[in-house]
Amino acid sequence: RIRPSYVLRPTQKIDTLLQAIEDAEAEDDDEDDDEDGD
């Protein structure tokens, strides 16, 4: 069976992907930029 996470709408998949990229970049720039409140 296909897991529900794989049945997301295309836009939600893209949003999740972009969020993952932003999180990765945020971790990378965490030393210089901590405005995330993370």
N, CA, C and O atoms as a GROMACS GRO file, in nm:
protein
  152
    1ARG      N    1   0.083  -0.121   0.000
    1ARG     CA    2   0.000   0.000   0.000
    1ARG      C    3   0.087   0.126   0.000
    1ARG      O    4   0.199   0.126   0.049
    2ILE      N    5   0.031   0.232  -0.056
    2ILE     CA    6   0.103   0.359  -0.059
    2ILE      C    7   0.072   0.438   0.069
    2ILE      O    8  -0.044   0.452   0.107
    3ARG      N    9   0.175   0.487   0.132
    3ARG     CA   10   0.154   0.564   0.254
    3ARG      C   11   0.086   0.697   0.222
    3ARG      O   12   0.109   0.754   0.115
    4PRO      N   13   0.002   0.747   0.314
    4PRO     CA   14  -0.069   0.875   0.293
    4PRO      C   15   0.026   0.989   0.258
    4PRO      O   16  -0.011   1.079   0.182
    5SER      N   17   0.147   0.986   0.311
    5SER     CA   18   0.243   1.094   0.286
    5SER      C   19   0.281   1.102   0.139
    5SER      O   20   0.328   1.206   0.092
    6TYR      N   21   0.261   0.992   0.067
    6TYR     CA   22   0.297   0.991  -0.075
    6TYR      C   23   0.180   1.033  -0.163
    6TYR      O   24   0.192   1.043  -0.285
    7VAL      N   25   0.066   1.058  -0.100
    7VAL     CA   26  -0.054   1.093  -0.176
    7VAL      C   27  -0.085   1.241  -0.159
    7VAL      O   28  -0.196   1.286  -0.187
    8LEU      N   29   0.013   1.317  -0.113
    8LEU     CA   30  -0.006   1.460  -0.095
    8LEU      C   31  -0.032   1.527  -0.228
    8LEU      O   32   0.007   1.477  -0.334
    9ARG      N   33  -0.098   1.642  -0.222
    9ARG     CA   34  -0.121   1.718  -0.345
    9ARG      C   35   0.012   1.771  -0.395
    9ARG      O   36   0.102   1.797  -0.315
   10PRO      N   37   0.028   1.787  -0.526
   10PRO     CA   38   0.153   1.836  -0.586
   10PRO      C   39   0.201   1.964  -0.518
   10PRO      O   40   0.320   1.978  -0.491
   11THR      N   41   0.110   2.056  -0.492
   11THR     CA   42   0.149   2.184  -0.431
   11THR      C   43   0.203   2.161  -0.291
   11THR      O   44   0.295   2.230  -0.247
   12GLN      N   45   0.145   2.064  -0.220
   12GLN     CA   46   0.190   2.038  -0.084
   12GLN      C   47   0.327   1.970  -0.086
   12GLN      O   48   0.410   1.992   0.002
   13LYS      N   49   0.348   1.886  -0.187
   13LYS     CA   50   0.479   1.821  -0.201
   13LYS      C   51   0.586   1.927  -0.222
   13LYS      O   52   0.693   1.923  -0.161
   14ILE      N   53   0.556   2.023  -0.310
   14ILE     CA   54   0.650   2.131  -0.339
   14ILE      C   55   0.675   2.214  -0.214
   14ILE      O   56   0.789   2.249  -0.184
   15ASP      N   57   0.568   2.245  -0.141
   15ASP     CA   58   0.579   2.326  -0.020
   15ASP      C   59   0.665   2.255   0.083
   15ASP      O   60   0.747   2.317   0.150
   16THR      N   61   0.645   2.124   0.095
   16THR     CA   62   0.725   2.045   0.189
   16THR      C   63   0.871   2.044   0.148
   16THR      O   64   0.961   2.054   0.232
   17LEU      N   65   0.894   2.031   0.017
   17LEU     CA   66   1.030   2.030  -0.034
   17LEU      C   67   1.099   2.163  -0.008
   17LEU      O   68   1.212   2.167   0.038
   18LEU      N   69   1.029   2.272  -0.039
   18LEU     CA   70   1.085   2.405  -0.018
   18LEU      C   71   1.114   2.427   0.130
   18LEU      O   72   1.215   2.486   0.165
   19GLN      N   73   1.025   2.380   0.216
   19GLN     CA   74   1.044   2.396   0.359
   19GLN      C   75   1.168   2.320   0.404
   19GLN      O   76   1.245   2.369   0.487
   20ALA      N   77   1.188   2.202   0.349
   20ALA     CA   78   1.305   2.122   0.384
   20ALA      C   79   1.433   2.194   0.341
   20ALA      O   80   1.532   2.194   0.413
   21ILE      N   81   1.427   2.255   0.222
   21ILE     CA   82   1.542   2.330   0.173
   21ILE      C   83   1.569   2.451   0.262
   21ILE      O   84   1.684   2.480   0.295
   22GLU      N   85   1.463   2.520   0.302
   22GLU     CA   86   1.478   2.637   0.388
   22GLU      C   87   1.537   2.596   0.522
   22GLU      O   88   1.622   2.666   0.577
   23ASP      N   89   1.492   2.481   0.575
   23ASP     CA   90   1.544   2.433   0.701
   23ASP      C   91   1.693   2.402   0.689
   23ASP      O   92   1.771   2.432   0.779
   24ALA      N   93   1.732   2.342   0.579
   24ALA     CA   94   1.872   2.307   0.557
   24ALA      C   95   1.956   2.434   0.548
   24ALA      O   96   2.065   2.441   0.606
   25GLU      N   97   1.905   2.533   0.476
   25GLU     CA   98   1.978   2.659   0.462
   25GLU      C   99   1.984   2.732   0.597
   25GLU      O  100   2.084   2.795   0.630
   26ALA      N  101   1.877   2.721   0.672
   26ALA     CA  102   1.872   2.787   0.803
   26ALA      C  103   1.977   2.728   0.896
   26ALA      O  104   2.043   2.800   0.971
   27GLU      N  105   1.993   2.596   0.890
   27GLU     CA  106   2.094   2.530   0.971
   27GLU      C  107   2.233   2.573   0.927
   27GLU      O  108   2.323   2.590   1.009
   28ASP      N  109   2.249   2.590   0.797
   28ASP     CA  110   2.378   2.626   0.741
   28ASP      C  111   2.418   2.767   0.782
   28ASP      O  112   2.535   2.794   0.810
   29ASP      N  113   2.319   2.858   0.786
   29ASP     CA  114   2.348   2.998   0.815
   29ASP      C  115   2.316   3.034   0.960
   29ASP      O  116   2.310   3.152   0.995
   30ASP      N  117   2.296   2.933   1.042
   30ASP     CA  118   2.253   2.957   1.179
   30ASP      C  119   2.354   3.042   1.256
   30ASP      O  120   2.316   3.119   1.344
   31GLU      N  121   2.482   3.028   1.223
   31GLU     CA  122   2.585   3.102   1.294
   31GLU      C  123   2.574   3.252   1.268
   31GLU      O  124   2.595   3.333   1.358
   32ASP      N  125   2.541   3.287   1.144
   32ASP     CA  126   2.536   3.428   1.107
   32ASP      C  127   2.397   3.487   1.119
   32ASP      O  128   2.381   3.605   1.149
   33ASP      N  129   2.295   3.403   1.096
   33ASP     CA  130   2.158   3.455   1.092
   33ASP      C  131   2.069   3.372   1.182
   33ASP      O  132   2.043   3.255   1.154
   34ASP      N  133   2.022   3.431   1.292
   34ASP     CA  134   1.938   3.358   1.387
   34ASP      C  135   1.805   3.427   1.403
   34ASP      O  136   1.747   3.426   1.512
   35GLU      N  137   1.755   3.488   1.296
   35GLU     CA  138   1.630   3.562   1.302
   35GLU      C  139   1.509   3.470   1.294
   35GLU      O  140   1.395   3.513   1.311
   36ASP      N  141   1.534   3.341   1.268
   36ASP     CA  142   1.425   3.245   1.254
   36ASP      C  143   1.349   3.230   1.386
   36ASP      O  144   1.230   3.196   1.386
   37GLY      N  145   1.418   3.255   1.498
   37GLY     CA  146   1.358   3.228   1.627
   37GLY      C  147   1.366   3.080   1.654
   37GLY      O  148   1.297   3.027   1.741
   38ASP      N  149   1.451   3.013   1.577
   38ASP     CA  150   1.467   2.869   1.589
   38ASP      C  151   1.564   2.840   1.703
   38ASP      O  152   1.593   2.724   1.731
   0.00000   0.00000   0.00000
